[in-house]
Amino acid sequence: MADKTFVAHALPHAHDATSSTGLFLAGFVVFLVIALIATMLAMQWRSWLPGAEGEKSMIGGVKAAVHTFMSHIP
């Protein structure tokens, strides 16, 4: 008889969610620091960060930039 093994590849792992959250937080902190420094220097930072061009608030712009950044990661 043939040995049959079942491997579930479609099930998400807790490690994937943790690494995704960690990557989001790291990107958020980096982009927030860029936005804060540029704001203190009275520079127009929204054009620097992809996805942040149309946002009114700093946090919304940073969040949009992080989501755009994360969509380019495989």
C-alpha positions as CSV (number, residue, x, y, z in Angstrom):
1,M,0.0,0.0,0.0
2,A,1.2,3.5,-0.8
3,D,2.0,5.9,2.0
4,K,-0.3,8.9,1.9
5,T,0.7,12.1,3.7
6,F,-1.5,15.1,4.1
7,V,0.2,18.5,4.2
8,A,-2.0,21.5,4.7
9,H,-0.3,24.4,2.9
10,A,-3.3,26.7,2.9
11,L,-3.6,27.1,6.6
12,P,-2.1,30.3,8.0
13,H,0.5,30.1,10.6
14,A,0.8,32.3,13.7
15,H,4.4,33.1,12.7
16,D,3.2,34.7,9.5
17,A,0.8,37.0,11.3
18,T,3.5,37.9,13.9
19,S,6.1,38.7,11.2
20,S,3.5,40.7,9.2
21,T,2.6,42.7,12.3
22,G,6.3,43.3,13.1
23,L,7.0,44.4,9.6
24,F,4.1,46.9,9.8
25,L,5.2,48.3,13.1
26,A,8.8,48.7,12.0
27,G,7.8,50.4,8.8
28,F,5.3,52.6,10.7
29,V,8.0,53.8,13.1
30,V,10.5,54.5,10.3
31,F,8.0,56.5,8.2
32,L,6.7,58.3,11.3
33,V,10.2,59.4,12.2
34,I,10.7,60.7,8.7
35,A,7.3,62.5,8.8
36,L,8.0,64.0,12.2
37,I,11.5,65.3,11.3
38,A,10.2,66.7,8.0
39,T,7.3,68.4,9.8
40,M,9.6,70.0,12.3
41,L,11.8,71.3,9.4
42,A,8.6,72.6,7.6
43,M,9.1,70.4,4.6
44,Q,6.4,68.8,2.4
45,W,7.0,65.1,3.3
46,R,3.8,63.7,1.8
47,S,5.2,63.6,-1.7
48,W,8.1,61.5,-0.4
49,L,6.0,58.7,0.9
50,P,4.1,56.6,-1.6
51,G,0.3,56.5,-0.8
52,A,0.4,59.5,1.6
53,E,-0.2,62.2,-1.0
54,G,-3.9,62.5,-0.5
55,E,-4.1,62.1,3.3
56,K,-4.8,65.0,5.6
57,S,-3.4,63.7,8.9
58,M,0.1,62.7,9.7
59,I,-0.9,59.3,11.1
60,G,-3.2,58.6,8.1
61,G,-0.4,59.5,5.7
62,V,2.1,57.3,7.5
63,K,-0.3,54.4,7.7
64,A,-1.1,54.7,3.9
65,A,2.6,54.8,3.1
66,V,3.2,51.6,5.2
67,H,0.4,49.8,3.5
68,T,1.7,50.8,0.1
69,F,5.2,49.7,1.1
70,M,4.0,46.3,2.4
71,S,2.0,45.6,-0.8
72,H,5.4,45.5,-2.7
73,I,6.9,42.9,-0.4
74,P,6.3,39.3,-1.7
